[in-house]
Amino acid sequence: MTFDEIREIALAYPGVSDHVTYGTPSLKVGGKFLLREREPGLLVLQRPSRDERDLLLEAEPELFFITDHYRDYPYVLVRMERLEPERFRTLFETIWRDKALKKHLAAFGLHET
């Protein structure tokens, strides 16, 4: 995937908007960080927890990795060329649901749990 493809999928979710974080394109919902393009071909993706991130790292090391900089934070680095659109959608929706405001969830047809 390219960042433009990722952006297109993500912007279809209520409340998601374009931003710039550390000089690179990023996406947020309700002012909360979701993801950014760290460098061409490399995505920084927020995860619900470090435990969930660690499961991804173990299960799919060809797709996910981290550097020492991210070790203490719930972020995972994603190799975009290996990322499939449906896989991204699943990963993205998990964090979007966690960060979205009640009005965004309602606009998506969801109720706060």
GUVOSE-225758 format. One line per field, with one value per residue: residue in one letter; residue number from 1; x, y, z of N, C-alpha, C, CB in turn. Coordinates in nm, 4 decimals, decimal comma. Glycine has a CB too. Layout:
BEGIN
baba = (A; ...)
senu = (NUM; ...)
n.X = (X; ...)
n.Y = (Y; ...)
n.Z = (Z; ...)
ca.X = (X; ...)
ca.Y = (Y; ...)
ca.Z = (Z; ...)
c.X = (X; ...)
c.Y = (Y; ...)
c.Z = (Z; ...)
cb.X = (X; ...)
cb.Y = (Y; ...)
cb.Z = (Z; ...)
END
This chain:
BEGIN
baba = (M; T; F; D; E; I; R; E; I; A; L; A; Y; P; G; V; S; D; H; V; T; Y; G; T; P; S; L; K; V; G; G; K; F; L; L; R; E; R; E; P; G; L; L; V; L; Q; R; P; S; R; D; E; R; D; L; L; L; E; A; E; P; E; L; F; F; I; T; D; H; Y; R; D; Y; P; Y; V; L; V; R; M; E; R; L; E; P; E; R; F; R; T; L; F; E; T; I; W; R; D; K; A; L; K; K; H; L; A; A; F; G; L; H; E; T)
senu = (1; 2; 3; 4; 5; 6; 7; 8; 9; 10; 11; 12; 13; 14; 15; 16; 17; 18; 19; 20; 21; 22; 23; 24; 25; 26; 27; 28; 29; 30; 31; 32; 33; 34; 35; 36; 37; 38; 39; 40; 41; 42; 43; 44; 45; 46; 47; 48; 49; 50; 51; 52; 53; 54; 55; 56; 57; 58; 59; 60; 61; 62; 63; 64; 65; 66; 67; 68; 69; 70; 71; 72; 73; 74; 75; 76; 77; 78; 79; 80; 81; 82; 83; 84; 85; 86; 87; 88; 89; 90; 91; 92; 93; 94; 95; 96; 97; 98; 99; 100; 101; 102; 103; 104; 105; 106; 107; 108; 109; 110; 111; 112; 113)
n.X = (0,0848; 0,0310; 0,0931; -0,1043; -0,3151; -0,3669; -0,4430; -0,6775; -0,8530; -0,8623; -0,9668; -1,2298; -1,3552; -1,5563; -1,4702; -1,1925; -0,8971; -0,6578; -0,3218; -0,0024; 0,2734; 0,5706; 0,6794; 0,5851; 0,3196; 0,0181; -0,2562; -0,5415; -0,7993; -1,0508; -0,8502; -0,6690; -0,3864; -0,3443; -0,1959; 0,1088; 0,3129; 0,6231; 0,8508; 0,9043; 0,7239; 0,7084; 0,5144; 0,3951; 0,2000; -0,0543; -0,1364; -0,3691; -0,2478; 0,0721; 0,0988; -0,0755; 0,0526; 0,2970; 0,2105; 0,1459; 0,4022; 0,5301; 0,3724; 0,3732; 0,6424; 0,7478; 0,5928; 0,5504; 0,7440; 0,9602; 1,1586; 1,4174; 1,3371; 1,0561; 0,9970; 0,8907; 0,6359; 0,2951; 0,3131; 0,3538; 0,5708; 0,5125; 0,5617; 0,4751; 0,4627; 0,4083; 0,1625; -0,1757; -0,4876; -0,7296; -0,6238; -0,5045; -0,7378; -0,8658; -0,6745; -0,6673; -0,9336; -0,9629; -0,8032; -0,9139; -1,1788; -1,1187; -1,0192; -1,2001; -1,4516; -1,7724; -1,9676; -1,8503; -1,8433; -2,1195; -2,1902; -2,0817; -2,2423; -2,2171; -2,2354; -2,1180; -1,9205)
n.Y = (-0,1188; 0,2326; 0,5513; 0,7274; 0,5530; 0,4381; 0,6677; 0,7338; 0,5220; 0,5574; 0,8194; 0,7820; 0,7164; 0,8535; 1,1719; 1,1545; 1,3209; 1,5058; 1,5748; 1,7098; 1,5586; 1,5703; 1,6694; 1,5035; 1,3491; 1,2847; 1,1232; 1,1956; 1,1578; 1,3436; 1,5077; 1,3263; 1,1229; 0,8844; 0,7619; 0,7904; 0,8731; 0,7703; 0,7663; 0,7401; 0,4561; 0,3513; 0,3134; 0,4537; 0,3248; 0,3616; 0,1526; -0,0344; -0,1220; -0,2025; -0,4745; -0,5823; -0,4820; -0,6214; -0,8815; -0,8618; -0,8130; -1,0545; -1,2385; -1,1555; -1,0788; -1,0052; -0,8003; -0,6192; -0,4210; -0,2758; -0,0007; 0,0840; 0,3328; 0,3239; 0,1259; 0,1514; 0,2407; 0,2287; 0,1733; 0,0597; -0,0179; -0,0323; -0,2067; -0,0726; -0,1700; -0,4357; -0,4484; -0,5250; -0,3944; -0,4790; -0,5830; -0,3550; -0,2008; -0,3459; -0,3239; -0,0456; 0,0247; -0,0793; 0,0887; 0,3341; 0,3080; 0,3024; 0,5586; 0,7416; 0,9961; 1,0000; 1,1008; 1,0461; 0,7681; 0,7205; 0,8282; 0,6403; 0,4350; 0,3003; 0,2321; 0,3612; 0,1430)
n.Z = (0,0000; -0,0457; 0,1148; 0,0345; -0,0339; 0,2154; 0,3533; 0,2101; 0,2795; 0,5609; 0,5900; 0,5302; 0,7602; 1,0177; 1,1484; 1,1138; 1,0265; 0,8281; 0,9240; 1,0264; 1,1608; 1,3323; 1,0976; 0,8977; 0,7012; 0,8772; 1,0513; 1,2445; 1,4945; 1,6378; 1,7386; 1,8365; 1,7962; 1,5372; 1,3260; 1,1290; 0,8448; 0,8675; 0,7147; 0,3580; 0,2646; 0,5189; 0,8009; 1,1030; 1,3444; 1,5769; 1,8526; 2,0595; 2,2963; 2,4452; 2,4759; 2,2807; 2,0559; 2,0781; 2,0292; 1,7581; 1,6549; 1,7088; 1,5681; 1,2985; 1,1810; 0,9357; 0,8491; 1,0617; 1,2909; 1,5432; 1,6639; 1,8996; 1,9913; 1,9970; 2,1771; 2,4423; 2,4032; 2,2774; 1,9886; 1,6528; 1,3865; 1,0405; 0,7440; 0,4577; 0,1928; 0,2207; 0,3312; 0,3188; 0,1921; 0,3315; 0,5665; 0,6727; 0,7140; 0,9192; 1,1293; 1,1535; 1,2177; 1,4735; 1,6378; 1,5722; 1,6716; 1,9423; 1,9894; 1,8806; 1,9110; 2,0802; 1,9027; 1,6567; 1,6543; 1,6604; 1,4119; 1,2519; 1,2952; 1,5294; 1,8795; 2,1850; 2,3788)
ca.X = (0,0000; 0,0964; 0,0291; -0,2277; -0,4185; -0,3973; -0,5152; -0,8112; -0,9321; -0,8797; -1,0514; -1,3697; -1,4076; -1,5970; -1,3820; -1,0508; -0,8513; -0,5159; -0,2356; 0,1408; 0,3368; 0,7147; 0,7100; 0,5358; 0,1737; -0,0390; -0,4014; -0,5909; -0,9440; -1,0765; -0,7222; -0,5867; -0,3000; -0,3730; -0,0852; 0,1828; 0,4139; 0,7514; 0,9333; 0,8380; 0,7135; 0,7089; 0,4020; 0,3881; 0,0591; -0,0923; -0,2029; -0,4396; -0,1598; 0,2010; 0,0772; -0,1315; 0,1627; 0,3933; 0,1517; 0,1652; 0,5453; 0,5614; 0,2960; 0,4009; 0,7641; 0,7754; 0,5093; 0,5614; 0,8660; 0,9788; 1,2955; 1,4292; 1,2614; 0,9140; 0,9855; 0,8089; 0,5114; 0,2065; 0,3202; 0,4211; 0,6118; 0,4530; 0,6166; 0,3549; 0,4592; 0,3591; 0,0325; -0,2933; -0,5932; -0,8204; -0,5472; -0,4963; -0,8705; -0,8865; -0,5847; -0,7063; -1,0622; -0,9426; -0,7555; -1,0125; -1,2876; -1,0662; -0,9904; -1,3079; -1,5503; -1,9049; -2,0368; -1,7903; -1,8933; -2,2603; -2,1949; -2,0391; -2,3444; -2,1761; -2,2655; -2,0063; -1,9301)
ca.Y = (0,0000; 0,3625; 0,6344; 0,7807; 0,4492; 0,4320; 0,7907; 0,7238; 0,4320; 0,6164; 0,9387; 0,7404; 0,7017; 0,9830; 1,2462; 1,1423; 1,4371; 1,5170; 1,6576; 1,6902; 1,5243; 1,5602; 1,7026; 1,4037; 1,3390; 1,2002; 1,1237; 1,2004; 1,1644; 1,4225; 1,5588; 1,2171; 1,0601; 0,7485; 0,7087; 0,8842; 0,8173; 0,8054; 0,7908; 0,6680; 0,3112; 0,3104; 0,3703; 0,4431; 0,2988; 0,3498; 0,0291; -0,0177; -0,1497; -0,2640; -0,6197; -0,6100; -0,4556; -0,7314; -0,9966; -0,8385; -0,8292; -1,1968; -1,3134; -1,1136; -0,9963; -0,9548; -0,6822; -0,5277; -0,4165; -0,1515; 0,0377; 0,1137; 0,4556; 0,2918; 0,0102; 0,1782; 0,3051; 0,1375; 0,1984; -0,0421; 0,0254; -0,1209; -0,1999; -0,0496; -0,2515; -0,5690; -0,4310; -0,5401; -0,3014; -0,5337; -0,5933; -0,2193; -0,1610; -0,4108; -0,2600; 0,0935; 0,0367; -0,1074; 0,2079; 0,4405; 0,2874; 0,3350; 0,7021; 0,8249; 1,0552; 0,9371; 1,1451; 0,9758; 0,6306; 0,7237; 0,8522; 0,5152; 0,3361; 0,2275; 0,2941; 0,3455; 0,0213)
ca.Z = (0,0000; -0,0367; 0,2161; -0,0235; -0,0209; 0,3590; 0,3833; 0,1516; 0,3649; 0,6938; 0,5852; 0,5177; 0,8957; 1,0724; 1,2382; 1,0800; 0,9513; 0,7946; 1,0081; 1,0073; 1,2877; 1,3114; 0,9597; 0,8026; 0,7012; 0,9820; 1,0629; 1,3815; 1,5136; 1,7577; 1,7865; 1,8897; 1,6968; 1,4918; 1,2469; 1,0450; 0,7558; 0,9282; 0,5964; 0,2491; 0,2787; 0,6595; 0,8742; 1,2486; 1,3716; 1,7174; 1,8903; 2,1879; 2,4096; 2,4081; 2,4658; 2,1484; 1,9630; 2,0871; 1,9601; 1,6142; 1,6253; 1,7136; 1,4681; 1,1609; 1,1797; 0,8015; 0,8300; 1,1750; 1,3709; 1,6186; 1,6959; 2,0423; 2,0185; 2,0191; 2,2661; 2,5616; 2,3608; 2,2033; 1,8445; 1,5740; 1,2533; 0,9411; 0,6083; 0,3768; 0,0701; 0,2566; 0,3950; 0,2325; 0,2335; 0,4345; 0,6918; 0,7256; 0,7607; 1,0489; 1,2259; 1,1710; 1,2850; 1,6159; 1,7090; 1,5509; 1,7694; 2,0747; 2,0004; 1,8266; 2,0013; 2,0725; 1,7813; 1,5429; 1,6610; 1,6211; 1,2677; 1,1889; 1,3285; 1,6498; 2,0081; 2,2777; 2,4606)
c.X = (0,0888; 0,0283; -0,1002; -0,3428; -0,4625; -0,4826; -0,6589; -0,9033; -0,9638; -0,9738; -1,1991; -1,4349; -1,4419; -1,4932; -1,2350; -1,0105; -0,7003; -0,4450; -0,0921; 0,1992; 0,4843; 0,7516; 0,6638; 0,3839; 0,1249; -0,1905; -0,4388; -0,7423; -0,9678; -0,9498; -0,6285; -0,5139; -0,3433; -0,2527; -0,0133; 0,2769; 0,5487; 0,8519; 0,8669; 0,8421; 0,7048; 0,6041; 0,4218; 0,2406; 0,0361; -0,1611; -0,2710; -0,3498; -0,0269; 0,1853; 0,0224; -0,0253; 0,2609; 0,3414; 0,1676; 0,3101; 0,5840; 0,4954; 0,3365; 0,5257; 0,8015; 0,6974; 0,5338; 0,6983; 0,8646; 1,1276; 1,2991; 1,3483; 1,1164; 0,8912; 0,8909; 0,6733; 0,4254; 0,1977; 0,3896; 0,4575; 0,5648; 0,5205; 0,4988; 0,3494; 0,4072; 0,2173; -0,0793; -0,4048; -0,6857; -0,7502; -0,5354; -0,6295; -0,8981; -0,8017; -0,6306; -0,8359; -1,0506; -0,9014; -0,8519; -1,1267; -1,2442; -1,0528; -1,1065; -1,3986; -1,6847; -1,9782; -1,9806; -1,8388; -2,0387; -2,2745; -2,1558; -2,1397; -2,3097; -2,2189; -2,1470; -2,0277; -1,8728)
c.Y = (0,1244; 0,4428; 0,6953; 0,6808; 0,4350; 0,5514; 0,7840; 0,6354; 0,5000; 0,7360; 0,9061; 0,7224; 0,8398; 1,0431; 1,2394; 1,2611; 1,4340; 1,6098; 1,6377; 1,6672; 1,4996; 1,5788; 1,6025; 1,3960; 1,2434; 1,2122; 1,1186; 1,1930; 1,2397; 1,4778; 1,4524; 1,1452; 0,9173; 0,6865; 0,8219; 0,8080; 0,8619; 0,8438; 0,7148; 0,5163; 0,2608; 0,3878; 0,3503; 0,4349; 0,2810; 0,2150; 0,0488; -0,0384; -0,2042; -0,4149; -0,6575; -0,5888; -0,5721; -0,8584; -0,9830; -0,8623; -0,9767; -1,2732; -1,2809; -1,0248; -0,9439; -0,8261; -0,5759; -0,5353; -0,2885; -0,1227; 0,0654; 0,2368; 0,4255; 0,1817; 0,0322; 0,2403; 0,2082; 0,1716; 0,0818; 0,0214; -0,0793; -0,0975; -0,1916; -0,1371; -0,3919; -0,5662; -0,4400; -0,4478; -0,3556; -0,5474; -0,4554; -0,1767; -0,2198; -0,3455; -0,1183; 0,1057; 0,0102; 0,0180; 0,3249; 0,4289; 0,3292; 0,4859; 0,7932; 0,8787; 0,9849; 0,9755; 1,0772; 0,8313; 0,6240; 0,7430; 0,7276; 0,4017; 0,2511; 0,3045; 0,2677; 0,2196; 0,0429)
c.Z = (0,0000; 0,0734; 0,1623; -0,0131; 0,1247; 0,3990; 0,3314; 0,2356; 0,4979; 0,6929; 0,5648; 0,6550; 0,9522; 1,1669; 1,2063; 0,9932; 0,9319; 0,8915; 0,9624; 1,1458; 1,2610; 1,1642; 0,8563; 0,8095; 0,8096; 0,9781; 1,2101; 1,3797; 1,6441; 1,8196; 1,8408; 1,7765; 1,6661; 1,4210; 1,1759; 0,9538; 0,8101; 0,8211; 0,4825; 0,2707; 0,4212; 0,7383; 1,0236; 1,2828; 1,5214; 1,7396; 2,0249; 2,3096; 2,3586; 2,3954; 2,3288; 2,0411; 1,9614; 2,0208; 1,8087; 1,5736; 1,6181; 1,5987; 1,3241; 1,1517; 1,0411; 0,7726; 0,9371; 1,2402; 1,4532; 1,6268; 1,8456; 2,0813; 2,0569; 2,1228; 2,3840; 2,5302; 2,2795; 2,0538; 1,7784; 1,4403; 1,1536; 0,8066; 0,5112; 0,2520; 0,0962; 0,3158; 0,2916; 0,2827; 0,3422; 0,5694; 0,7548; 0,7855; 0,8999; 1,1579; 1,2583; 1,2506; 1,4344; 1,6907; 1,6898; 1,6519; 1,9092; 2,0946; 1,9595; 1,9370; 1,9832; 1,9441; 1,6567; 1,5379; 1,6156; 1,4704; 1,1894; 1,2168; 1,4483; 1,7731; 2,0980; 2,3615; 2,5970)
cb.X = (-0,0961; 0,0913; 0,1246; -0,2051; -0,3664; -0,2671; -0,4424; -0,8022; -0,8562; -0,7457; -1,0046; -1,3793; -1,3050; -1,7284; -1,4012; -1,0217; -0,8925; -0,4981; -0,2519; 0,2089; 0,2696; 0,7658; 0,8527; 0,5983; 0,1237; 0,0159; -0,4645; -0,5429; -1,0099; -1,1495; -0,7461; -0,6736; -0,1561; -0,4941; -0,1353; 0,2610; 0,3929; 0,8054; 1,0848; 0,9035; 0,8285; 0,8480; 0,2693; 0,4591; 0,0115; -0,1855; -0,1027; -0,5555; -0,2259; 0,3107; -0,0190; -0,2545; 0,2353; 0,4269; 0,0026; 0,1233; 0,6305; 0,5174; 0,1489; 0,2803; 0,8793; 0,7410; 0,3631; 0,4539; 0,9936; 0,9156; 1,3431; 1,5754; 1,2647; 0,8509; 1,1209; 0,8838; 0,5416; 0,0667; 0,3943; 0,3311; 0,7671; 0,2998; 0,7088; 0,3476; 0,5980; 0,4543; 0,0263; -0,3418; -0,6752; -0,8752; -0,4057; -0,4539; -0,9793; -0,8535; -0,4411; -0,7216; -1,1625; -0,8369; -0,6144; -1,0680; -1,3322; -0,9309; -0,8712; -1,3908; -1,5644; -1,9894; -2,0263; -1,6362; -1,8799; -2,3342; -2,1031; -1,8985; -2,3687; -2,0233; -2,3990; -1,9917; -1,8595)
cb.Y = (0,0002; 0,4384; 0,7450; 0,8186; 0,3135; 0,4284; 0,9112; 0,6691; 0,2985; 0,6582; 1,0300; 0,6097; 0,6283; 0,9684; 1,1989; 1,0074; 1,5657; 1,5672; 1,6221; 1,8135; 1,3993; 1,4251; 1,7199; 1,2650; 1,2927; 1,2396; 1,0046; 1,3285; 1,0201; 1,3396; 1,6597; 1,1171; 1,0611; 0,7486; 0,6046; 0,9854; 0,8634; 0,6890; 0,7452; 0,7032; 0,2482; 0,3315; 0,3071; 0,5652; 0,1744; 0,4674; -0,0890; -0,1143; -0,2499; -0,2303; -0,6678; -0,5203; -0,3255; -0,7597; -1,0110; -0,6956; -0,7579; -1,2554; -1,2859; -1,0392; -1,0758; -1,0614; -0,7220; -0,5577; -0,4239; -0,1611; 0,1632; 0,1340; 0,5476; 0,2503; -0,0262; 0,2690; 0,4318; 0,1407; 0,3314; -0,1699; 0,0463; -0,0981; -0,3247; 0,0956; -0,2596; -0,6334; -0,2965; -0,6892; -0,2638; -0,6708; -0,6542; -0,1213; -0,2067; -0,5603; -0,2576; 0,1611; -0,0587; -0,2164; 0,2469; 0,4350; 0,1397; 0,2676; 0,7349; 0,7451; 1,2080; 0,9766; 1,2971; 0,9802; 0,5749; 0,8355; 0,9682; 0,4755; 0,2479; 0,2040; 0,2389; 0,4708; -0,0944)
cb.Z = (0,1229; -0,1733; 0,2629; -0,1696; -0,0742; 0,4431; 0,3224; 0,0094; 0,3895; 0,7497; 0,4749; 0,4375; 0,9873; 1,1450; 1,3736; 1,0069; 1,0220; 0,6509; 1,1597; 0,9341; 1,3538; 1,3614; 0,9461; 0,8309; 0,5643; 1,1221; 0,9854; 1,4540; 1,5165; 1,8588; 1,8917; 1,9693; 1,7448; 1,3986; 1,1451; 1,1308; 0,6057; 1,0124; 0,6178; 0,1151; 0,2139; 0,7215; 0,8286; 1,3216; 1,2950; 1,7601; 1,8956; 2,1952; 2,5080; 2,5129; 2,5758; 2,1211; 2,0008; 2,2326; 1,9968; 1,5768; 1,7317; 1,8470; 1,4860; 1,1039; 1,2348; 0,6973; 0,8298; 1,2775; 1,2808; 1,7615; 1,6119; 2,0798; 1,8961; 1,8887; 2,3182; 2,6546; 2,2780; 2,2644; 1,8135; 1,5550; 1,2447; 0,9306; 0,5763; 0,3364; 0,0082; 0,3560; 0,4691; 0,2293; 0,1149; 0,3903; 0,6665; 0,6159; 0,6599; 1,0394; 1,1720; 1,0356; 1,2233; 1,6348; 1,6603; 1,4067; 1,7707; 2,0955; 1,9164; 1,7261; 1,9755; 2,1941; 1,7668; 1,5515; 1,8040; 1,6959; 1,2303; 1,2396; 1,2120; 1,6514; 2,0708; 2,3689; 2,3940)
END
